[in-house]
Amino acid sequence: MGIASMILFMPVNSPLWRMGVNELGIDIGLSEFGFFGASVLMFILGAVFTFTPKTKFD
């Protein structure tokens, strides 16, 4: 899940996501910079999922 999130939300893919959302007619309410920031945040979240050790709760 983490690696898939990292691939999908790479910062370089942000314009592609923005264009796709605009073509669907969905208004997210974010500016270009805000949408880029959200994409970077999801990329970092995917990196955290990928590189943190698995924990087990007893």
Backbone as a chain_set.jsonl record, in Angstrom:
{"seq": "MGIASMILFMPVNSPLWRMGVNELGIDIGLSEFGFFGASVLMFILGAVFTFTPKTKFD", "coords": {"N": [[0.816, -1.181, 0.0], [1.963, 1.218, 0.737], [4.043, 1.589, -1.148], [2.588, 1.685, -3.509], [1.123, 4.015, -3.043], [3.226, 5.829, -3.01], [4.088, 5.692, -5.673], [1.79, 6.492, -7.101], [1.304, 9.09, -6.14], [3.556, 10.645, -6.68], [5.416, 13.678, -6.722], [5.856, 14.614, -9.326], [3.703, 13.658, -10.724], [1.61, 15.248, -10.034], [0.543, 17.416, -11.735], [-0.737, 15.812, -13.643], [-2.705, 14.448, -12.145], [-4.18, 16.682, -11.355], [-5.114, 17.634, -13.832], [-6.684, 15.446, -14.63], [-8.672, 15.429, -12.638], [-9.87, 17.898, -13.133], [-10.916, 17.39, -15.687], [-12.883, 15.563, -15.082], [-14.681, 17.197, -13.945], [-14.79, 17.804, -11.285], [-14.668, 19.873, -8.494], [-12.184, 20.577, -6.39], [-11.306, 22.58, -4.753], [-8.792, 23.476, -4.196], [-5.813, 25.355, -4.704], [-3.262, 25.521, -7.308], [-0.774, 25.253, -6.008], [-1.638, 24.3, -3.533], [-2.777, 21.849, -4.259], [-0.493, 20.561, -5.196], [0.931, 20.483, -2.794], [-0.725, 18.767, -1.305], [-0.387, 16.451, -2.775], [2.333, 15.941, -2.342], [2.234, 15.516, 0.41], [0.697, 13.132, 0.534], [2.483, 11.452, -0.785], [4.609, 11.428, 1.04], [3.3, 10.247, 3.189], [2.887, 7.692, 2.119], [5.574, 6.929, 1.984], [6.183, 6.807, 4.693], [4.498, 4.673, 5.435], [5.797, 2.675, 4.003], [8.476, 2.552, 4.932], [8.525, 2.369, 7.714], [8.925, 0.279, 10.568], [7.156, -2.817, 11.001], [4.714, -3.14, 13.473], [3.572, -5.068, 16.191], [0.694, -5.638, 18.072], [0.101, -6.855, 21.209]], "CA": [[0.0, 0.0, 0.0], [2.852, 2.366, 0.803], [4.748, 1.764, -2.422], [1.587, 2.122, -4.491], [0.858, 5.419, -2.75], [4.394, 6.607, -3.436], [4.113, 5.748, -7.138], [0.649, 7.266, -7.584], [1.326, 10.486, -5.72], [4.847, 11.3, -6.88], [5.188, 15.094, -7.032], [5.856, 14.851, -10.768], [2.389, 13.272, -11.227], [0.606, 16.198, -9.557], [-0.213, 18.041, -12.831], [-1.582, 14.802, -14.283], [-3.859, 14.283, -11.277], [-4.965, 17.917, -11.424], [-5.775, 17.651, -15.128], [-7.715, 14.413, -14.603], [-9.769, 15.866, -11.776], [-10.558, 18.968, -13.855], [-11.675, 16.798, -16.792], [-14.061, 14.916, -14.513], [-15.59, 18.25, -13.512], [-14.847, 17.845, -9.82], [-13.98, 21.027, -7.934], [-11.593, 20.203, -5.108], [-11.184, 23.791, -3.95], [-7.39, 23.732, -3.889], [-5.044, 26.034, -5.739], [-2.205, 24.677, -7.884], [0.21, 24.98, -4.968], [-2.294, 23.47, -2.529], [-2.904, 20.502, -4.81], [0.864, 20.017, -5.188], [1.245, 20.183, -1.396], [-1.473, 17.571, -0.913], [0.254, 15.323, -3.442], [3.579, 15.672, -1.615], [1.858, 14.95, 1.702], [0.319, 11.73, 0.331], [3.716, 10.748, -1.111], [5.34, 11.237, 2.302], [2.544, 9.255, 3.955], [3.238, 6.397, 1.537], [6.942, 6.609, 2.399], [6.11, 6.39, 6.104], [3.946, 3.318, 5.436], [6.759, 1.738, 3.431], [9.763, 2.447, 5.608], [8.453, 2.174, 9.163], [8.872, -1.163, 10.888], [5.841, -3.348, 11.348], [4.546, -3.327, 14.91], [2.54, -6.013, 16.568], [0.074, -5.346, 19.348], [-0.228, -8.113, 21.918]], "C": [[0.866, 1.253, 0.0], [3.558, 2.639, -0.515], [3.782, 2.221, -3.501], [1.242, 3.59, -4.294], [2.019, 6.302, -3.202], [4.433, 6.744, -4.958], [2.985, 6.635, -7.659], [0.775, 8.753, -7.288], [2.721, 11.095, -5.759], [4.594, 12.76, -7.223], [5.164, 15.393, -8.527], [4.498, 14.498, -11.387], [1.288, 14.253, -10.836], [-0.13, 16.917, -10.69], [-1.143, 17.068, -13.548], [-2.848, 14.566, -13.461], [-4.781, 15.493, -11.37], [-5.762, 17.972, -12.729], [-6.912, 16.622, -15.166], [-8.918, 14.804, -13.774], [-10.56, 16.981, -12.449], [-11.401, 18.417, -14.992], [-12.924, 16.089, -16.299], [-15.085, 15.93, -14.017], [-15.731, 18.356, -12.011], [-14.053, 19.05, -9.336], [-13.484, 20.673, -6.536], [-11.473, 21.412, -4.185], [-9.76, 24.083, -3.521], [-6.739, 24.485, -5.047], [-4.004, 25.062, -6.307], [-1.193, 24.284, -6.816], [-0.374, 24.09, -3.875], [-2.444, 22.025, -2.99], [-1.539, 19.809, -4.84], [1.268, 19.632, -3.766], [0.532, 18.936, -0.9], [-0.854, 16.32, -1.534], [1.557, 14.938, -2.73], [3.276, 15.042, -0.264], [1.463, 13.479, 1.574], [1.526, 10.875, -0.047], [4.503, 10.446, 0.165], [4.626, 10.219, 3.183], [2.807, 7.839, 3.434], [4.642, 5.964, 1.919], [6.977, 6.162, 3.854], [5.553, 4.983, 6.206], [4.974, 2.299, 4.969], [7.952, 1.499, 4.346], [9.692, 2.353, 7.121], [8.363, 0.676, 9.467], [7.454, -1.57, 11.274], [5.791, -3.565, 12.855], [3.413, -4.299, 15.154], [2.004, -5.616, 17.956], [-0.351, -6.653, 19.991], [-1.502, -7.995, 22.683]], "O": [[0.538, 2.237, -0.663], [3.657, 3.787, -0.947], [4.132, 3.065, -4.326], [1.085, 4.328, -5.266], [1.806, 7.399, -3.717], [4.776, 7.808, -5.473], [3.201, 7.444, -8.562], [0.387, 9.584, -8.11], [3.034, 11.971, -4.953], [3.646, 13.059, -7.949], [4.506, 16.345, -8.949], [4.175, 14.99, -12.468], [0.146, 14.098, -11.268], [-1.354, 17.024, -10.617], [-2.216, 17.457, -14.008], [-3.944, 14.493, -14.018], [-6.001, 15.354, -11.454], [-6.944, 18.315, -12.727], [-7.99, 16.912, -15.685], [-10.057, 14.542, -14.16], [-11.787, 17.013, -12.352], [-12.495, 18.921, -15.243], [-13.921, 16.018, -17.019], [-16.221, 15.572, -13.705], [-16.696, 18.939, -11.518], [-12.897, 19.23, -9.72], [-14.279, 20.493, -5.614], [-11.534, 21.27, -2.964], [-9.537, 24.853, -2.586], [-7.075, 24.274, -6.213], [-3.883, 23.927, -5.844], [-0.799, 23.121, -6.725], [0.319, 23.22, -3.348], [-2.262, 21.092, -2.208], [-1.437, 18.618, -4.546], [1.875, 18.582, -3.552], [1.109, 18.138, -0.162], [-0.803, 15.264, -0.904], [1.843, 13.756, -2.542], [3.982, 14.129, 0.166], [1.85, 12.663, 2.411], [1.593, 9.704, 0.324], [5.003, 9.336, 0.344], [5.275, 9.415, 3.852], [2.935, 6.9, 4.219], [4.888, 4.781, 2.153], [7.716, 5.243, 4.208], [6.067, 4.172, 6.976], [5.019, 1.181, 5.483], [8.389, 0.36, 4.513], [10.739, 2.265, 7.764], [7.783, -0.088, 8.696], [6.673, -0.776, 11.799], [6.726, -4.112, 13.44], [2.429, -4.34, 14.416], [2.766, -5.305, 18.873], [-1.07, -7.453, 19.392], [-1.923, -8.952, 23.332]]}, "num_chains": 1, "name": "protein.A"}
